[in-house]
Amino acid sequence: MANSAGGFTWTPSAGRRKGLPTIGAVQPPSYSPQPSSKVHDVIVIGAGYAGLIAARDLATQGKTTLLLEARDRLGGRTWNATINGFNYEMGGTWVHWHMPHIYREISYYGLHNDFIVTQNPGSKEDYFTATTGSKQRNMSHEEEATIAGRVLRKFCNVDGEDLRHSWKYPFATDQSQKLMAQCDKLSCKDRLEEIRDQLSPEELSILESQLLQMGGSSLEKIGLLGVLLWWSLGSHTPTGLNDIALHTRLRSGQSELHRRIFEHAKSSGNLSYSFQTPVHRLEDADDIVTVTSRDGQVWKAKSVICTIPLNVLPSIDFGPPLPADKLEAIQHKSVNRCNKVHVDLNGPDYLSWTSLGTPGKGLVSAFGDHLTNASNSHLVCFGPDPDTPLGISLDDTESIKSAVTHLLPKDKQEEVIINRIVSHDWNDDEFANGTWCFMEPEATTKYLLALQRPHGNILFASADWSDGWRGWIDGAVQSGTTVAKTVILQKGYPTHAASVEGKVG
């Protein structure tokens, strides 16, 4: 198994080391069954889920497809490292059968029996710890679900009906437009002020922790509409979002699914690729798009599908220039710059433990997610933007340890031993500049359609501007599928080209 340059791990004995082993690393980094001078049918930029799905759909339909990726691996903002046989998900993690687009891929590639549940009962510390400033309270997980669900429902019930009638179908963007536009003017802080006097200090802390985990920024920057979308995706119920979106993941890791999609596309004989190839310029002229990399390589195609994340798009030079509304959209960016950190505690005691708390010391949530192969407790932790007062830099190992310890039960903090820290600093990653997309107030109403709109023969696919599970793996798959189909229909490619199924197991 090769190492990717991304991510880092820390242990007491070895200290901090950059780079992590993953089956997603691609070696050799480039391959082409087509002449280098060929005008491809399509160039796909980015090998995250949106790019992989688009490249697979096009290549297996007989289209000569070139996949360009800036990193040395598959997956974009979703990938797993494997350390001592245990899979650490660096980015997007949780998938579920209520996420229709990604579940189709999981089932298609034979991973439908590969689900494991994140939150497992039965360990010694089998409870929830709520930290409110300097105060703490331990409670059962049943109480946790009740209080966390109750405050989230209160926050999201902007119409008195839990949005059950005004946002019946969360994949549609044209429902109750007046209400949605009104809500989009508000930040999470604005909404919180409307209900603050209805919450106890503990309830307020638990709600703030949930919102900071969702949006990864200060509350005044996190748009309310994004939270309402997630509430609707959770079936308008207090624990629905948690039951779907923090419940199940793939035992074999996201990179295993990436590999299966990638190998399927390769088996068509129509896929060329070049990794470690950041793109600099896209120029659309005379019905041909020219793509130029940072190191001066040039490729041509009839169409380009650009899956570069919203916060990275300003680094690309477009010719002709993007229209004003699209330029304005990418300048506003996603506000989510959260930290996700894996922490292994010595021993199995914290398998079932969970925690939420503000203001915290850089992390606002932690929860047990299986045991490592050495039977140590594996925690997944989240914290907001490191540049906000509640955030921390992932360069500071001592701050990470202090932040985790602060969320632990006070009577256990002295005895807990941290064996390993694993993370990927997405905010310091030039090809991400943040984590999953969360829009600021008014940005969804103003910019979503502009972000989705093609620019001549350049089309855009990303979870960042998808409908439905925006910012999630499912949104990326949906966007890649939709744009690949659009390219085929727009270009009028022959429908008699053989579809190559290839090896999918």
C-alpha positions as CSV (number, residue, x, y, z in Angstrom):
1,M,0.0,0.0,0.0
2,A,1.4,3.4,-1.1
3,N,1.5,6.6,1.0
4,S,-0.4,9.7,0.0
5,A,1.3,13.0,0.8
6,G,-1.9,14.2,2.5
7,G,-2.7,13.9,6.2
8,F,-0.6,13.3,9.3
9,T,-0.4,11.0,12.3
10,W,1.0,11.5,15.8
11,T,2.0,9.0,18.4
12,P,3.9,9.5,21.6
13,S,6.9,7.4,20.4
14,A,7.2,8.7,16.8
15,G,5.9,12.2,17.1
16,R,4.1,13.8,14.2
17,R,4.6,12.4,10.7
18,K,3.2,13.7,7.4
19,G,1.6,11.4,4.8
20,L,-0.6,8.4,5.3
21,P,-1.0,4.9,3.7
22,T,-4.0,4.5,1.5
23,I,-5.2,2.2,-1.3
24,G,-6.4,5.4,-3.0
25,A,-2.9,6.4,-4.0
26,V,-2.4,6.0,-7.8
27,Q,0.8,4.6,-9.1
28,P,2.1,5.2,-11.7
29,P,0.4,8.6,-11.7
30,S,-0.4,8.8,-15.4
31,Y,-1.7,6.5,-18.1
32,S,-3.1,7.1,-21.6
33,P,-4.3,4.5,-24.2
34,Q,-4.9,7.5,-26.5
35,P,-2.4,9.6,-28.5
36,S,-1.4,12.7,-26.5
37,S,-2.4,15.0,-29.4
38,K,-5.9,13.6,-29.5
39,V,-8.9,15.8,-28.9
40,H,-10.8,14.0,-26.1
41,D,-14.5,13.8,-26.0
42,V,-14.4,15.0,-22.4
43,I,-11.8,16.1,-19.8
44,V,-12.9,15.6,-16.2
45,I,-11.0,17.7,-13.6
46,G,-10.9,16.2,-10.2
47,A,-11.0,12.6,-9.0
48,G,-13.3,13.1,-6.1
49,Y,-16.7,11.4,-6.1
50,A,-18.2,13.8,-8.6
51,G,-15.3,13.4,-11.0
52,L,-15.0,9.7,-10.6
53,I,-18.7,9.1,-11.3
54,A,-18.7,11.4,-14.3
55,A,-15.5,9.8,-15.7
56,R,-16.9,6.3,-15.2
57,D,-20.3,7.2,-16.8
58,L,-18.7,8.8,-19.8
59,A,-15.9,6.2,-20.4
60,T,-18.2,3.2,-20.1
61,Q,-20.5,4.8,-22.7
62,G,-17.7,4.9,-25.2
63,K,-16.4,8.5,-24.7
64,T,-12.7,9.1,-24.7
65,T,-12.2,10.6,-21.3
66,L,-9.2,12.2,-19.6
67,L,-9.2,12.5,-15.8
68,L,-6.9,15.1,-14.3
69,E,-6.3,15.2,-10.6
70,A,-4.1,17.6,-8.6
71,R,-3.4,15.1,-5.8
72,D,-1.6,11.8,-5.8
73,R,-4.7,9.8,-4.9
74,L,-8.4,9.2,-5.6
75,G,-11.2,10.7,-3.5
76,G,-10.8,14.5,-3.3
77,R,-12.2,15.5,0.1
78,T,-13.2,11.9,0.9
79,W,-10.5,9.2,1.5
80,N,-9.4,6.8,4.2
81,A,-5.9,6.0,5.5
82,T,-5.2,2.5,6.8
83,I,-2.9,2.2,9.8
84,N,-2.3,-1.1,11.5
85,G,-5.3,-2.5,9.6
86,F,-7.7,0.1,10.8
87,N,-9.4,2.6,8.4
88,Y,-9.4,6.3,9.4
89,E,-11.8,8.3,7.2
90,M,-10.1,11.7,6.6
91,G,-13.0,13.5,5.0
92,G,-16.6,12.5,4.0
93,T,-17.5,9.3,5.9
94,W,-21.1,8.4,6.6
95,V,-23.3,6.9,4.0
96,H,-26.8,5.4,4.3
97,W,-29.5,3.8,2.2
98,H,-31.6,7.0,2.6
99,M,-28.9,8.7,0.5
100,P,-30.1,7.4,-2.9
101,H,-27.3,8.2,-5.2
102,I,-24.4,6.9,-3.2
103,Y,-26.4,3.8,-2.1
104,R,-26.8,2.9,-5.7
105,E,-23.0,2.9,-6.1
106,I,-22.4,0.9,-3.0
107,S,-24.9,-1.7,-4.1
108,Y,-23.6,-1.8,-7.7
109,Y,-20.1,-2.4,-6.6
110,G,-21.0,-5.2,-4.2
111,L,-20.5,-3.3,-0.9
112,H,-24.1,-3.4,0.3
113,N,-23.0,-5.9,3.1
114,D,-20.0,-3.7,4.1
115,F,-21.9,-1.3,6.3
116,I,-20.9,-0.9,10.0
117,V,-22.6,1.2,12.6
118,T,-20.7,4.0,14.2
119,Q,-22.4,4.3,17.5
120,N,-22.2,1.0,19.4
121,P,-23.3,0.3,22.9
122,G,-21.8,-1.7,25.7
123,S,-18.5,-0.2,26.7
124,K,-17.6,0.9,30.3
125,E,-18.2,4.6,29.6
126,D,-21.5,4.1,27.9
127,Y,-23.1,7.6,28.2
128,F,-23.1,11.1,26.9
129,T,-21.1,14.0,28.4
130,A,-22.5,17.6,28.0
131,T,-20.0,20.3,28.7
132,T,-21.4,23.8,29.3
133,G,-18.5,26.2,30.0
134,S,-16.9,24.9,33.2
135,K,-19.9,22.6,34.1
136,Q,-20.4,19.0,33.0
137,R,-23.2,16.5,33.2
138,N,-23.3,12.9,32.2
139,M,-26.5,11.4,31.0
140,S,-27.8,8.3,29.1
141,H,-27.8,8.2,25.3
142,E,-31.6,8.1,25.5
143,E,-31.5,11.5,27.3
144,E,-28.9,12.7,24.8
145,A,-31.2,11.9,21.9
146,T,-34.1,13.6,23.7
147,I,-32.3,16.9,24.5
148,A,-30.3,17.2,21.3
149,G,-33.3,16.4,19.2
150,R,-35.5,18.7,21.1
151,V,-33.3,21.8,20.7
152,L,-32.6,21.1,17.1
153,R,-36.3,20.8,16.4
154,K,-37.0,24.1,18.2
155,F,-34.3,25.7,16.1
156,C,-35.6,24.4,12.8
157,N,-39.3,24.8,13.4
158,V,-39.5,28.2,11.7
159,D,-43.0,27.7,10.3
160,G,-44.7,26.0,13.3
161,E,-45.0,22.7,11.3
162,D,-41.4,21.4,11.3
163,L,-41.3,22.3,7.6
164,R,-43.3,19.2,6.8
165,H,-45.5,21.0,4.4
166,S,-43.3,23.9,3.3
167,W,-40.3,21.7,2.5
168,K,-41.8,18.3,1.8
169,Y,-39.1,17.2,-0.7
170,P,-35.6,18.3,0.2
171,F,-34.1,17.5,-3.2
172,A,-36.3,20.2,-4.8
173,T,-35.1,23.8,-4.8
174,D,-38.3,25.6,-5.8
175,Q,-40.6,24.9,-2.9
176,S,-42.1,27.7,-0.7
177,Q,-39.8,30.2,-2.3
178,K,-40.9,33.1,-0.2
179,L,-40.3,31.3,3.1
180,M,-37.0,29.9,1.9
181,A,-35.8,33.4,0.8
182,Q,-36.8,34.8,4.2
183,C,-34.9,32.1,6.0
184,D,-31.9,32.5,3.8
185,K,-31.5,36.1,5.0
186,L,-30.8,34.8,8.5
187,S,-27.6,33.3,10.0
188,C,-27.7,30.7,12.7
189,K,-26.9,33.4,15.2
190,D,-29.9,35.3,14.1
191,R,-32.2,32.3,14.6
192,L,-30.6,31.5,17.9
193,E,-31.4,34.9,19.2
194,E,-35.0,34.4,18.3
195,I,-35.3,31.3,20.6
196,R,-32.5,31.9,23.2
197,D,-34.9,32.7,26.0
198,Q,-36.5,29.3,25.5
199,L,-33.3,27.4,26.2
200,S,-31.4,26.6,29.4
201,P,-27.6,27.1,29.4
202,E,-27.1,23.4,28.8
203,E,-29.6,23.3,26.0
204,L,-28.0,26.3,24.4
205,S,-24.5,24.7,24.6
206,I,-25.8,21.4,23.0
207,L,-27.5,23.3,20.2
208,E,-24.5,25.5,19.5
209,S,-22.3,22.4,19.4
210,Q,-24.5,20.8,16.8
211,L,-24.6,23.9,14.7
212,L,-20.8,24.4,14.9
213,Q,-20.3,20.8,13.9
214,M,-22.6,21.3,10.9
215,G,-21.2,24.6,9.6
216,G,-17.7,24.7,10.9
217,S,-17.5,28.5,11.3
218,S,-18.8,31.2,13.6
219,L,-22.6,31.1,14.0
220,E,-23.0,34.5,12.4
221,K,-21.4,33.2,9.2
222,I,-23.4,29.9,9.0
223,G,-26.5,30.3,6.9
224,L,-29.8,29.1,8.5
225,L,-31.1,27.7,5.2
226,G,-28.3,25.0,5.2
227,V,-29.4,23.7,8.6
228,L,-33.0,23.7,7.5
229,L,-32.0,21.6,4.4
230,W,-30.3,19.1,6.7
231,W,-33.4,19.0,9.0
232,S,-35.6,18.2,6.0
233,L,-33.2,15.5,4.7
234,G,-33.5,14.0,8.2
235,S,-37.2,13.5,7.5
236,H,-38.3,16.4,9.7
237,T,-37.8,14.5,12.9
238,P,-35.6,15.4,16.0
239,T,-33.1,12.5,15.5
240,G,-33.6,11.9,11.8
241,L,-30.4,13.6,10.7
242,N,-28.3,11.8,13.2
243,D,-29.9,8.4,12.4
244,I,-29.1,8.8,8.7
245,A,-26.0,11.0,8.5
246,L,-23.9,9.9,11.5
247,H,-25.0,6.3,11.6
248,T,-23.3,4.0,9.1
249,R,-20.1,3.9,7.1
250,L,-18.1,1.4,5.0
251,R,-16.0,-1.1,6.9
252,S,-13.5,-1.3,4.0
253,G,-13.3,2.5,3.7
254,Q,-14.3,5.1,1.1
255,S,-11.1,4.5,-0.8
256,E,-12.2,1.0,-1.6
257,L,-15.3,2.3,-3.4
258,H,-13.2,4.9,-5.2
259,R,-10.9,2.1,-6.4
260,R,-13.8,0.1,-7.7
261,I,-15.3,3.0,-9.6
262,F,-11.8,4.0,-11.0
263,E,-11.0,0.4,-12.1
264,H,-14.4,0.1,-13.8
265,A,-13.7,3.2,-15.8
266,K,-10.2,2.0,-16.7
267,S,-11.6,-1.3,-17.9
268,S,-13.5,0.5,-20.7
269,G,-10.3,1.3,-22.5
270,N,-11.5,4.9,-22.9
271,L,-10.0,6.4,-19.7
272,S,-6.7,8.3,-19.7
273,Y,-5.5,10.0,-16.5
274,S,-2.9,12.1,-15.0
275,F,-2.5,12.6,-11.2
276,Q,-0.3,15.2,-9.4
277,T,-1.5,17.5,-12.2
278,P,-3.0,20.8,-10.9
279,V,-4.9,22.7,-13.5
280,H,-4.2,26.4,-14.1
281,R,-6.4,27.5,-17.1
282,L,-9.5,26.5,-19.0
283,E,-10.1,28.2,-22.4
284,D,-13.2,27.6,-24.5
285,A,-12.8,28.7,-28.1
286,D,-14.1,27.4,-31.4
287,D,-16.1,24.6,-29.7
288,I,-12.9,23.1,-28.2
289,V,-11.8,23.5,-24.6
290,T,-8.1,23.8,-23.9
291,V,-6.9,22.8,-20.5
292,T,-3.4,23.9,-19.3
293,S,-1.8,22.6,-16.2
294,R,0.5,24.5,-13.8
295,D,3.5,22.9,-15.4
296,G,2.5,23.8,-18.9
297,Q,1.0,20.6,-20.2
298,V,-1.9,21.2,-22.6
299,W,-4.9,19.0,-23.5
300,K,-8.0,19.5,-25.6
301,A,-11.5,18.2,-25.4
302,K,-15.0,18.9,-26.8
303,S,-16.3,19.4,-23.2
304,V,-14.8,19.8,-19.8
305,I,-16.4,18.8,-16.5
306,C,-14.8,20.8,-13.7
307,T,-15.3,19.4,-10.2
308,I,-12.9,21.8,-8.4
309,P,-14.3,22.8,-5.0
310,L,-16.0,26.1,-4.6
311,N,-13.2,27.5,-2.4
312,V,-10.6,26.6,-5.0
313,L,-12.3,27.8,-8.1
314,P,-10.9,31.4,-7.8
315,S,-7.4,29.9,-8.5
316,I,-8.5,28.8,-12.0
317,D,-8.1,31.2,-14.9
318,F,-11.1,30.9,-17.3
319,G,-11.3,32.1,-20.8
320,P,-13.6,33.7,-21.6
321,P,-14.0,35.0,-18.1
322,L,-16.8,33.7,-15.9
323,P,-20.0,35.9,-15.9
324,A,-20.5,38.3,-13.1
325,D,-22.9,36.3,-11.1
326,K,-20.7,33.2,-11.2
327,L,-17.6,35.3,-10.2
328,E,-19.5,36.8,-7.3
329,A,-20.6,33.3,-6.2
330,I,-17.1,31.9,-6.1
331,Q,-15.8,34.9,-4.3
332,H,-18.3,34.4,-1.4
333,K,-17.1,30.8,-1.0
334,S,-18.1,28.2,1.5
335,V,-17.7,29.3,5.2
336,N,-17.1,25.8,6.5
337,R,-13.5,25.4,7.7
338,C,-14.0,22.8,10.4
339,N,-11.4,20.5,11.8
340,K,-12.0,16.7,11.9
341,V,-9.6,14.8,14.1
342,H,-9.3,11.1,14.9
343,V,-8.1,10.3,18.4
344,D,-7.3,6.8,19.8
345,L,-7.6,6.4,23.5
346,N,-5.8,3.6,25.3
347,G,-8.2,0.7,26.0
348,P,-11.7,-0.1,24.9
349,D,-13.6,1.9,27.5
350,Y,-14.8,4.8,25.3
351,L,-16.4,2.8,22.4
352,S,-19.9,3.9,23.4
353,W,-19.1,7.4,24.8
354,T,-20.2,10.7,23.1
355,S,-19.8,14.3,24.0
356,L,-20.9,17.8,23.0
357,G,-19.8,21.1,24.5
358,T,-19.2,24.8,24.1
359,P,-17.2,26.9,24.2
360,G,-14.7,24.1,24.3
361,K,-11.0,24.4,23.7
362,G,-11.0,23.9,20.0
363,L,-13.3,20.9,19.6
364,V,-17.0,20.8,20.2
365,S,-17.9,17.2,19.7
366,A,-16.4,13.7,20.1
367,F,-17.9,10.2,19.8
368,G,-16.7,6.6,19.8
369,D,-16.5,5.0,16.4
370,H,-15.4,1.3,16.8
371,L,-12.2,-0.1,18.4
372,T,-8.9,-0.2,16.6
373,N,-7.3,-3.6,15.9
374,A,-5.4,-3.1,19.1
375,S,-8.7,-2.8,21.0
376,N,-8.2,0.9,21.7
377,S,-11.1,3.4,21.6
378,H,-11.3,5.3,18.4
379,L,-12.9,8.8,18.7
380,V,-14.0,11.1,15.9
381,C,-13.9,14.8,16.9
382,F,-15.0,18.0,15.3
383,G,-14.1,21.6,15.9
384,P,-14.9,24.9,14.1
385,D,-12.7,27.1,11.9
386,P,-9.2,27.4,13.5
387,D,-9.3,31.2,12.8
388,T,-12.3,31.7,15.0
389,P,-12.0,32.1,18.8
390,L,-13.4,28.6,19.3
391,G,-11.0,26.9,16.9
392,I,-7.4,25.5,17.1
393,S,-4.6,24.9,14.7
394,L,-3.9,21.3,13.8
395,D,-0.2,22.1,13.8
396,D,-0.4,22.2,17.6
397,T,-0.6,18.7,18.9
398,E,-0.8,19.8,22.6
399,S,-3.8,21.9,21.7
400,I,-5.5,18.9,20.1
401,K,-4.9,16.8,23.2
402,S,-6.1,19.5,25.5
403,A,-9.3,20.0,23.4
404,V,-10.1,16.3,23.5
405,T,-9.4,16.1,27.2
406,H,-11.7,19.1,27.9
407,L,-14.7,17.1,26.5
408,L,-13.9,14.0,28.5
409,P,-15.6,13.4,31.9
410,K,-13.8,15.5,34.5
411,D,-13.2,12.5,36.8
412,K,-11.5,10.6,33.9
413,Q,-9.3,13.3,32.4
414,E,-6.2,12.5,34.5
415,E,-6.2,8.8,33.7
416,V,-6.9,8.8,29.9
417,I,-4.0,8.1,27.6
418,I,-3.9,9.3,24.0
419,N,-2.2,6.7,21.8
420,R,-2.6,8.2,18.4
421,I,-3.9,11.3,16.5
422,V,-4.8,11.1,12.8
423,S,-6.1,14.0,10.7
424,H,-6.0,15.9,7.4
425,D,-5.8,19.6,7.6
426,W,-8.3,20.6,4.9
427,N,-8.0,24.3,5.7
428,D,-4.2,24.1,4.9
429,D,-4.9,22.0,1.8
430,E,-4.6,24.2,-1.3
431,F,-6.9,21.9,-3.3
432,A,-9.7,22.1,-0.7
433,N,-9.4,25.3,1.3
434,G,-12.0,24.0,3.7
435,T,-14.3,21.1,4.3
436,W,-17.9,20.3,3.1
437,C,-19.8,23.2,1.7
438,F,-21.9,25.4,4.0
439,M,-23.2,28.7,2.6
440,E,-23.3,32.0,4.4
441,P,-26.7,33.9,4.7
442,E,-28.3,34.7,1.3
443,A,-25.7,32.9,-0.7
444,T,-27.9,29.9,-1.6
445,T,-30.7,32.1,-2.9
446,K,-28.3,34.3,-4.9
447,Y,-25.7,31.9,-6.2
448,L,-26.8,28.2,-6.3
449,L,-28.2,28.3,-9.8
450,A,-25.2,30.3,-11.0
451,L,-22.8,27.8,-9.6
452,Q,-24.7,24.9,-11.3
453,R,-24.9,26.7,-14.7
454,P,-22.4,25.6,-17.5
455,H,-20.0,28.2,-18.9
456,G,-20.0,27.4,-22.6
457,N,-18.5,23.9,-23.0
458,I,-17.3,23.9,-19.4
459,L,-19.7,22.2,-17.0
460,F,-19.5,22.1,-13.2
461,A,-20.1,19.2,-10.9
462,S,-19.6,19.2,-7.1
463,A,-21.3,18.4,-3.8
464,D,-20.8,22.1,-3.1
465,W,-23.7,23.1,-5.3
466,S,-25.7,19.9,-5.6
467,D,-29.3,19.7,-4.7
468,G,-30.4,17.4,-1.9
469,W,-27.4,16.3,0.2
470,R,-25.4,19.4,-0.6
471,G,-21.9,19.1,0.8
472,W,-22.2,15.3,1.3
473,I,-21.0,12.3,-0.6
474,D,-24.4,11.7,-2.0
475,G,-24.5,15.2,-3.4
476,A,-21.2,14.7,-5.2
477,V,-22.5,11.5,-6.8
478,Q,-25.7,13.1,-7.8
479,S,-23.9,16.1,-9.4
480,G,-21.4,13.9,-11.3
481,T,-24.2,11.7,-12.7
482,T,-26.3,14.6,-13.8
483,V,-23.5,16.5,-15.5
484,A,-22.2,13.4,-17.3
485,K,-25.7,12.9,-18.7
486,T,-25.9,16.5,-19.7
487,V,-22.6,16.3,-21.7
488,I,-23.9,13.3,-23.6
489,L,-27.2,14.9,-24.5
490,Q,-25.7,18.3,-25.4
491,K,-23.1,16.9,-27.6
492,G,-25.4,14.4,-29.3
493,Y,-22.8,11.6,-29.0
494,P,-23.8,8.4,-30.9
495,T,-26.1,6.2,-28.8
496,H,-24.9,3.0,-30.4
497,A,-21.5,3.0,-28.7
498,A,-21.1,-0.1,-26.7
499,S,-21.4,0.2,-23.0
500,V,-18.6,-1.6,-21.3
501,E,-19.5,-3.0,-17.9
502,G,-16.0,-4.1,-17.0
503,K,-15.0,-5.6,-13.7
504,V,-17.1,-4.1,-10.9
505,G,-16.8,-6.6,-8.0
